Amino acid sequence: MKKIETVDSIRQPIITEKATILSEQNKTVFKVHSSATKKNIKKNIEKLFKVKVIKVNIINTKTKKKLRQGRISTKSGYKKAIITLKKGQSIDLTTGI
């Protein structure tokens, strides 16, 4: 298996209404590489943002078929990670990586 670099394992933050509600509980949601593991994600988040990660939950979203203008297309699936941070710490997503 190919080794994943630090920047490559974390693709982008997910900013939705549900993710904003989770941020009140010291949780942040990121789209991650499909072969990233919990240990890998934890290490990379701590290294990039200099915060203490308590827990990492991973959710795999499946591909979906959509009907657009009479043709079937697919919406690609992805892997997302919900990161729980130590109390009092946060990640400022507006600054970028």
DRENMIVEX-613631 format. One line per 4 residues: their letters; for each residue x, y, z of N, C-alpha, C, O, CB. Coordinates in nm, 3 decimals. Glycine has a CB too. Example, Ala and Ser with C-alpha at 12.3 -4.5 7.8 and 13.67 -1.06 7.14 Angstrom:
AS) 1.319/-0.569/0.780/1.230/-0.450/0.780/1.320/-0.330/0.780/1.424/-0.332/0.846/1.131/-0.447/0.905  1.285/-0.225/0.708/1.367/-0.106/0.714/1.290/0.003/0.787/1.341/0.114/0.804/1.408/-0.060/0.572
% end
This chain:
MKKI) 0.084/-0.118/0.000/0.000/0.000/0.000/0.088/0.124/0.000/0.189/0.129/0.071/-0.095/0.000/0.121  0.051/0.221/-0.078/0.126/0.345/-0.089/0.113/0.428/0.038/0.004/0.442/0.093/0.078/0.425/-0.211  0.225/0.484/0.084/0.222/0.566/0.205/0.160/0.702/0.171/0.192/0.763/0.070/0.365/0.583/0.264  0.070/0.747/0.259/-0.001/0.873/0.237/0.076/0.985/0.307/0.113/0.972/0.424/-0.147/0.864/0.290
ETVD) 0.098/1.093/0.236/0.166/1.208/0.294/0.070/1.285/0.384/-0.052/1.264/0.380/0.221/1.300/0.183  0.126/1.373/0.467/0.047/1.447/0.564/-0.061/1.532/0.498/-0.176/1.527/0.540/0.138/1.536/0.647  -0.025/1.606/0.399/-0.121/1.697/0.335/-0.221/1.619/0.251/-0.335/1.662/0.236/-0.049/1.799/0.249  -0.180/1.504/0.196/-0.268/1.428/0.108/-0.381/1.357/0.181/-0.488/1.336/0.122/-0.188/1.329/0.031
SIRQ) -0.362/1.318/0.307/-0.465/1.240/0.376/-0.586/1.326/0.410/-0.698/1.274/0.416/-0.408/1.178/0.503  -0.567/1.455/0.434/-0.678/1.544/0.466/-0.709/1.627/0.342/-0.629/1.712/0.302/-0.645/1.636/0.588  -0.825/1.602/0.281/-0.858/1.668/0.156/-0.910/1.810/0.177/-0.852/1.906/0.127/-0.961/1.586/0.079  -1.021/1.823/0.253/-1.082/1.953/0.273/-1.178/1.947/0.391/-1.230/1.840/0.423/-1.155/2.000/0.145
PIIT) -1.203/2.059/0.455/-1.304/2.060/0.562/-1.444/2.058/0.501/-1.466/2.109/0.391/-1.287/2.184/0.653  -1.536/2.000/0.574/-1.675/1.997/0.531/-1.751/2.099/0.615/-1.758/2.085/0.737/-1.738/1.854/0.544  -1.806/2.199/0.551/-1.876/2.305/0.622/-2.024/2.300/0.581/-2.063/2.352/0.477/-1.814/2.446/0.591  -2.103/2.236/0.666/-2.246/2.226/0.646/-2.316/2.268/0.774/-2.250/2.301/0.873/-2.287/2.081/0.604
EKAT) -2.447/2.268/0.773/-2.522/2.305/0.892/-2.496/2.205/1.005/-2.480/2.244/1.121/-2.672/2.313/0.861  -2.493/2.078/0.971/-2.468/1.974/1.072/-2.326/1.985/1.128/-2.305/1.967/1.248/-2.490/1.835/1.012  -2.229/2.013/1.042/-2.090/2.028/1.087/-2.074/2.150/1.178/-1.994/2.147/1.271/-1.997/2.040/0.967  -2.151/2.256/1.152/-2.147/2.374/1.236/-2.204/2.344/1.374/-2.152/2.393/1.475/-2.224/2.489/1.171
ILSE) -2.309/2.266/1.380/-2.366/2.225/1.510/-2.266/2.139/1.587/-2.254/2.151/1.709/-2.499/2.149/1.489  -2.195/2.051/1.517/-2.094/1.967/1.582/-1.977/2.047/1.635/-1.912/2.006/1.731/-2.044/1.862/1.485  -1.948/2.163/1.572/-1.835/2.244/1.618/-1.858/2.300/1.758/-1.762/2.334/1.827/-1.811/2.358/1.520  -1.983/2.309/1.801/-2.013/2.352/1.937/-1.973/2.246/2.040/-1.956/2.277/2.158/-2.161/2.383/1.950
QNKT) -1.956/2.122/1.995/-1.916/2.012/2.082/-1.768/1.977/2.066/-1.726/1.865/2.096/-2.001/1.888/2.054  -1.687/2.073/2.018/-1.544/2.054/1.991/-1.518/1.946/1.886/-1.422/1.869/1.899/-1.471/2.017/2.121  -1.601/1.939/1.784/-1.584/1.843/1.676/-1.570/1.917/1.544/-1.633/2.020/1.522/-1.703/1.743/1.670  -1.485/1.863/1.456/-1.463/1.921/1.324/-1.472/1.809/1.221/-1.429/1.696/1.248/-1.325/1.994/1.316
VFKV) -1.528/1.837/1.104/-1.549/1.736/1.001/-1.460/1.766/0.881/-1.455/1.878/0.832/-1.699/1.732/0.959  -1.388/1.661/0.834/-1.300/1.673/0.718/-1.329/1.563/0.618/-1.365/1.452/0.656/-1.153/1.668/0.761  -1.313/1.595/0.490/-1.312/1.493/0.385/-1.169/1.441/0.379/-1.076/1.521/0.371/-1.361/1.550/0.244  -1.151/1.309/0.383/-1.016/1.251/0.389/-0.994/1.154/0.274/-1.088/1.116/0.203/-0.993/1.181/0.523
HSSA) -0.870/1.113/0.256/-0.830/1.018/0.152/-0.898/0.884/0.178/-0.919/0.846/0.294/-0.675/1.001/0.148  -0.933/0.813/0.074/-1.010/0.689/0.089/-0.933/0.578/0.160/-0.995/0.488/0.215/-1.053/0.641/-0.046  -0.801/0.582/0.160/-0.725/0.477/0.227/-0.662/0.525/0.358/-0.574/0.458/0.412/-0.618/0.425/0.136  -0.704/0.640/0.409/-0.651/0.692/0.535/-0.711/0.615/0.652/-0.828/0.578/0.650/-0.681/0.844/0.548
TKKN) -0.629/0.592/0.755/-0.674/0.522/0.874/-0.695/0.621/0.988/-0.655/0.738/0.977/-0.573/0.414/0.915  -0.757/0.576/1.096/-0.783/0.663/1.210/-0.652/0.713/1.272/-0.639/0.831/1.305/-0.866/0.590/1.316  -0.556/0.623/1.287/-0.427/0.663/1.345/-0.356/0.764/1.256/-0.298/0.861/1.306/-0.337/0.539/1.366  -0.360/0.743/1.127/-0.297/0.833/1.031/-0.362/0.971/1.036/-0.293/1.073/1.036/-0.305/0.774/0.889
IKKN) -0.495/0.974/1.039/-0.568/1.100/1.043/-0.538/1.175/1.172/-0.516/1.296/1.169/-0.718/1.076/1.029  -0.538/1.104/1.284/-0.511/1.167/1.413/-0.373/1.231/1.416/-0.357/1.345/1.460/-0.523/1.064/1.526  -0.273/1.157/1.368/-0.136/1.208/1.366/-0.124/1.331/1.277/-0.058/1.428/1.314/-0.039/1.099/1.318  -0.188/1.328/1.161/-0.179/1.439/1.067/-0.252/1.564/1.115/-0.203/1.675/1.094/-0.234/1.396/0.933
IEKL) -0.368/1.548/1.178/-0.441/1.663/1.231/-0.360/1.728/1.343/-0.350/1.851/1.349/-0.581/1.620/1.284  -0.303/1.647/1.431/-0.223/1.702/1.541/-0.100/1.775/1.488/-0.059/1.877/1.544/-0.180/1.592/1.637  -0.042/1.723/1.381/0.078/1.785/1.323/0.044/1.915/1.250/0.116/2.014/1.264/0.147/1.687/1.227  -0.064/1.917/1.172/-0.098/2.034/1.092/-0.152/2.150/1.175/-0.111/2.265/1.156/-0.200/1.996/0.988
FKVK) -0.244/2.119/1.266/-0.313/2.225/1.339/-0.263/2.246/1.481/-0.307/2.339/1.549/-0.459/2.196/1.342  -0.171/2.159/1.528/-0.112/2.170/1.662/-0.221/2.171/1.770/-0.225/2.260/1.854/-0.026/2.297/1.674  -0.308/2.070/1.765/-0.413/2.051/1.864/-0.406/1.907/1.915/-0.337/1.823/1.856/-0.555/2.081/1.803  -0.475/1.877/2.024/-0.480/1.743/2.080/-0.610/1.676/2.038/-0.718/1.724/2.071/-0.468/1.746/2.235
VIKV) -0.599/1.565/1.964/-0.715/1.491/1.916/-0.749/1.381/2.016/-0.663/1.301/2.053/-0.689/1.432/1.774  -0.875/1.378/2.060/-0.918/1.275/2.154/-0.972/1.153/2.080/-0.942/1.040/2.117/-1.025/1.331/2.248  -1.053/1.177/1.976/-1.123/1.068/1.909/-1.139/1.098/1.761/-1.154/1.214/1.722/-1.259/1.044/1.974  -1.137/0.993/1.679/-1.161/1.006/1.535/-1.268/0.905/1.495/-1.252/0.785/1.517/-1.029/0.983/1.453
NIIN) -1.376/0.954/1.437/-1.481/0.868/1.382/-1.480/0.882/1.230/-1.466/0.992/1.177/-1.622/0.906/1.440  -1.493/0.769/1.160/-1.488/0.769/1.014/-1.622/0.723/0.958/-1.681/0.626/1.006/-1.373/0.679/0.962  -1.669/0.792/0.854/-1.793/0.757/0.785/-1.763/0.746/0.636/-1.706/0.838/0.577/-1.906/0.862/0.813  -1.800/0.634/0.576/-1.786/0.616/0.432/-1.920/0.645/0.367/-2.019/0.578/0.396/-1.736/0.472/0.396
TKTK) -1.925/0.745/0.279/-2.047/0.772/0.205/-2.039/0.698/0.073/-1.937/0.702/0.004/-2.068/0.926/0.183  -2.146/0.631/0.038/-2.148/0.548/-0.082/-2.180/0.631/-0.206/-2.232/0.742/-0.196/-2.250/0.435/-0.067  -2.148/0.576/-0.322/-2.182/0.642/-0.447/-2.333/0.631/-0.468/-2.396/0.533/-0.428/-2.104/0.580/-0.567  -2.390/0.733/-0.532/-2.533/0.734/-0.557/-2.560/0.755/-0.705/-2.486/0.828/-0.772/-2.603/0.842/-0.474
KKLR) -2.663/0.692/-0.756/-2.703/0.713/-0.895/-2.807/0.823/-0.901/-2.901/0.825/-0.822/-2.758/0.582/-0.958  -2.789/0.915/-0.994/-2.880/1.028/-1.013/-2.930/1.028/-1.156/-2.859/0.985/-1.248/-2.811/1.162/-0.978  -3.049/1.075/-1.176/-3.105/1.089/-1.309/-3.106/1.237/-1.344/-3.180/1.315/-1.285/-3.249/1.028/-1.316  -3.022/1.275/-1.441/-3.012/1.414/-1.482/-3.039/1.424/-1.631/-2.968/1.364/-1.712/-2.873/1.473/-1.448
QGRI) -3.140/1.498/-1.667/-3.178/1.522/-1.806/-3.194/1.392/-1.885/-3.153/1.382/-2.000/-3.075/1.611/-1.873  -3.255/1.293/-1.819/-3.282/1.167/-1.886/-3.165/1.071/-1.890/-3.177/0.963/-1.947/-3.327/1.195/-2.024  -3.052/1.107/-1.832/-2.935/1.020/-1.831/-2.898/0.985/-1.688/-2.914/1.066/-1.596/-2.815/1.088/-1.902  -2.850/0.865/-1.670/-2.807/0.821/-1.537/-2.662/0.862/-1.516/-2.574/0.829/-1.596/-2.825/0.668/-1.520
STKS) -2.638/0.932/-1.407/-2.501/0.968/-1.371/-2.477/0.924/-1.228/-2.571/0.891/-1.155/-2.476/1.122/-1.388  -2.352/0.923/-1.187/-2.320/0.880/-1.051/-2.257/0.994/-0.972/-2.175/1.070/-1.024/-2.226/0.759/-1.054  -2.296/1.004/-0.849/-2.237/1.099/-0.756/-2.134/1.020/-0.676/-2.167/0.923/-0.609/-2.346/1.167/-0.662  -2.009/1.063/-0.683/-1.903/0.984/-0.624/-1.912/0.983/-0.472/-1.954/1.081/-0.410/-1.767/1.036/-0.668
GYKK) -1.872/0.872/-0.414/-1.869/0.859/-0.269/-1.735/0.908/-0.216/-1.641/0.927/-0.292/-1.894/0.713/-0.227  -1.727/0.928/-0.085/-1.604/0.973/-0.023/-1.601/0.928/0.122/-1.699/0.875/0.174/-1.590/1.127/-0.033  -1.489/0.950/0.186/-1.470/0.915/0.326/-1.457/1.045/0.405/-1.382/1.134/0.366/-1.345/0.824/0.347  -1.531/1.054/0.517/-1.518/1.173/0.599/-1.485/1.133/0.742/-1.524/1.026/0.789/-1.647/1.257/0.594
AIIT) -1.413/1.221/0.810/-1.370/1.195/0.947/-1.423/1.304/1.038/-1.412/1.423/1.008/-1.217/1.187/0.955  -1.481/1.263/1.150/-1.526/1.356/1.252/-1.422/1.354/1.363/-1.402/1.252/1.429/-1.670/1.320/1.306  -1.355/1.467/1.383/-1.244/1.479/1.477/-1.296/1.542/1.606/-1.353/1.651/1.603/-1.128/1.562/1.417  -1.277/1.475/1.720/-1.311/1.532/1.850/-1.184/1.586/1.913/-1.086/1.513/1.929/-1.380/1.426/1.943
LKKG) -1.186/1.714/1.948/-1.069/1.780/2.004/-1.080/1.790/2.156/-1.187/1.777/2.214/-1.052/1.919/1.943  -0.963/1.814/2.219/-0.958/1.834/2.363/-1.037/1.959/2.398/-1.043/2.054/2.319/-0.810/1.845/2.413  -1.099/1.959/2.516/-1.182/2.071/2.558/-1.101/2.201/2.560/-0.990/2.204/2.612/-1.243/2.045/2.697  -1.157/2.306/2.503/-1.090/2.436/2.500/-1.010/2.461/2.374/-0.966/2.573/2.351/-1.002/2.448/2.618
QSID) -0.989/2.358/2.290/-0.914/2.375/2.165/-1.011/2.378/2.047/-1.121/2.323/2.053/-0.809/2.261/2.147  -0.968/2.444/1.940/-1.050/2.449/1.819/-0.959/2.466/1.698/-0.843/2.504/1.711/-1.155/2.563/1.826  -1.015/2.437/1.581/-0.944/2.453/1.454/-1.012/2.566/1.379/-1.133/2.561/1.357/-0.944/2.320/1.370  -0.935/2.668/1.340/-0.989/2.779/1.264/-0.982/2.743/1.116/-0.874/2.744/1.057/-0.912/2.911/1.294
LTTG) -1.096/2.711/1.057/-1.099/2.665/0.917/-1.085/2.778/0.817/-1.062/2.753/0.699/-1.228/2.591/0.890  -1.099/2.902/0.861/-1.092/3.015/0.768/-0.947/3.046/0.731/-0.924/3.110/0.628/-1.158/3.139/0.829  -0.849/3.004/0.810/-0.709/3.036/0.780/-0.651/2.946/0.673/-0.557/2.987/0.604/-0.626/3.026/0.904  -0.701/2.826/0.657/-0.646/2.732/0.560/-0.531/2.654/0.620/-0.492/2.677/0.734/-0.600/2.804/0.434
I) -0.478/2.563/0.541/-0.367/2.478/0.589/-0.235/2.540/0.554/-0.130/2.484/0.586/-0.376/2.337/0.530
% end
